[in-house]
Amino acid sequence: MTQSLLKSRLLASAQSAPEQLQPDFEAQYTEFVSIAQSILYSDIGYLAIAQSLDEALGLIEESLASKKKDLA
């Protein structure tokens, strides 16, 4: 999933010459946005977002449970 983003021309340009603005930067950026949106709005993207949110909520719940024990 993230391999597509990592192989995009925008990231390749940024890694090779970050201080130089590439002449086709706008096209590279548009391509990058398109790839990112296709990942985010795919089934895999939705599942990854859901998993990340579940993990974050789990961490919050653990933290709250631990604070309640400390107060008791």
C-alpha atoms as a printed R data frame, in Angstrom:
   type eleno elety resid chain resno       x      y       z
1  ATOM     1    CA   MET     A     1   0.000  0.000   0.000
2  ATOM     2    CA   THR     A     2   2.600  2.563   1.017
3  ATOM     3    CA   GLN     A     3   5.038  1.272  -1.623
4  ATOM     4    CA   SER     A     4   3.093  3.209  -4.258
5  ATOM     5    CA   LEU     A     5   3.587  6.416  -2.313
6  ATOM     6    CA   LEU     A     6   7.240  5.716  -1.668
7  ATOM     7    CA   LYS     A     7   7.833  5.101  -5.385
8  ATOM     8    CA   SER     A     8   6.102  8.320  -6.467
9  ATOM     9    CA   ARG     A     9   8.121 10.830  -8.465
10 ATOM    10    CA   LEU     A    10   7.472 13.521  -5.842
11 ATOM    11    CA   LEU     A    11   9.166 11.583  -3.048
12 ATOM    12    CA   ALA     A    12  11.966 10.458  -5.319
13 ATOM    13    CA   SER     A    13  12.637 14.090  -6.277
14 ATOM    14    CA   ALA     A    14  12.455 15.231  -2.660
15 ATOM    15    CA   GLN     A    15  14.930 12.561  -1.594
16 ATOM    16    CA   SER     A    16  17.413 13.219  -4.377
17 ATOM    17    CA   ALA     A    17  17.387 17.018  -4.367
18 ATOM    18    CA   PRO     A    18  15.172 18.438  -1.617
19 ATOM    19    CA   GLU     A    19  16.539 21.956  -1.992
20 ATOM    20    CA   GLN     A    20  15.626 22.191  -5.688
21 ATOM    21    CA   LEU     A    21  12.093 22.742  -6.879
22 ATOM    22    CA   GLN     A    22  11.574 20.359  -9.766
23 ATOM    23    CA   PRO     A    23  10.190 21.899 -12.982
24 ATOM    24    CA   ASP     A    24   7.245 19.498 -13.001
25 ATOM    25    CA   PHE     A    25   6.569 19.795  -9.274
26 ATOM    26    CA   GLU     A    26   2.866 20.475  -9.797
27 ATOM    27    CA   ALA     A    27   2.465 17.321 -11.897
28 ATOM    28    CA   GLN     A    28   4.403 15.293  -9.336
29 ATOM    29    CA   TYR     A    29   2.252 16.667  -6.526
30 ATOM    30    CA   THR     A    30  -0.954 15.892  -8.429
31 ATOM    31    CA   GLU     A    31   0.261 12.336  -9.025
32 ATOM    32    CA   PHE     A    32   1.123 11.955  -5.326
33 ATOM    33    CA   VAL     A    33  -2.311 13.223  -4.233
34 ATOM    34    CA   SER     A    34  -3.994 10.845  -6.648
35 ATOM    35    CA   ILE     A    35  -2.046  7.863  -5.294
36 ATOM    36    CA   ALA     A    36  -2.723  8.884  -1.681
37 ATOM    37    CA   GLN     A    37  -6.444  9.297  -2.331
38 ATOM    38    CA   SER     A    38  -6.696  5.972  -4.115
39 ATOM    39    CA   ILE     A    39  -5.086  4.291  -1.096
40 ATOM    40    CA   LEU     A    40  -7.129  6.154   1.508
41 ATOM    41    CA   TYR     A    41 -10.436  5.541  -0.217
42 ATOM    42    CA   SER     A    42  -9.773  1.864  -0.961
43 ATOM    43    CA   ASP     A    43 -10.935 -1.018   1.217
44 ATOM    44    CA   ILE     A    44  -7.365 -1.505   2.418
45 ATOM    45    CA   GLY     A    45  -7.151  2.177   3.347
46 ATOM    46    CA   TYR     A    46 -10.392  2.072   5.300
47 ATOM    47    CA   LEU     A    47  -9.234 -1.039   7.150
48 ATOM    48    CA   ALA     A    48  -5.865  0.538   7.977
49 ATOM    49    CA   ILE     A    49  -7.565  3.688   9.282
50 ATOM    50    CA   ALA     A    50 -10.016  1.623  11.339
51 ATOM    51    CA   GLN     A    51  -7.186 -0.451  12.797
52 ATOM    52    CA   SER     A    52  -5.176  2.651  13.686
53 ATOM    53    CA   LEU     A    53  -8.183  4.240  15.376
54 ATOM    54    CA   ASP     A    54  -8.935  1.043  17.298
55 ATOM    55    CA   GLU     A    55  -5.347  0.905  18.513
56 ATOM    56    CA   ALA     A    56  -5.434  4.572  19.542
57 ATOM    57    CA   LEU     A    57  -8.701  4.085  21.417
58 ATOM    58    CA   GLY     A    58  -7.252  1.028  23.117
59 ATOM    59    CA   LEU     A    59  -4.267  3.055  24.316
60 ATOM    60    CA   ILE     A    60  -6.571  5.760  25.661
61 ATOM    61    CA   GLU     A    61  -8.730  3.194  27.465
62 ATOM    62    CA   GLU     A    62  -5.639  1.586  29.019
63 ATOM    63    CA   SER     A    63  -4.388  4.966  30.129
64 ATOM    64    CA   LEU     A    64  -7.726  5.867  31.706
65 ATOM    65    CA   ALA     A    65  -7.936  2.503  33.472
66 ATOM    66    CA   SER     A    66  -4.433  2.965  34.835
67 ATOM    67    CA   LYS     A    67  -5.251  6.464  36.137
68 ATOM    68    CA   LYS     A    68  -8.364  5.159  37.860
69 ATOM    69    CA   LYS     A    69  -6.248  2.535  39.652
70 ATOM    70    CA   ASP     A    70  -3.775  5.226  40.741
71 ATOM    71    CA   LEU     A    71  -6.585  7.339  42.201
72 ATOM    72    CA   ALA     A    72  -8.120  4.438  44.097
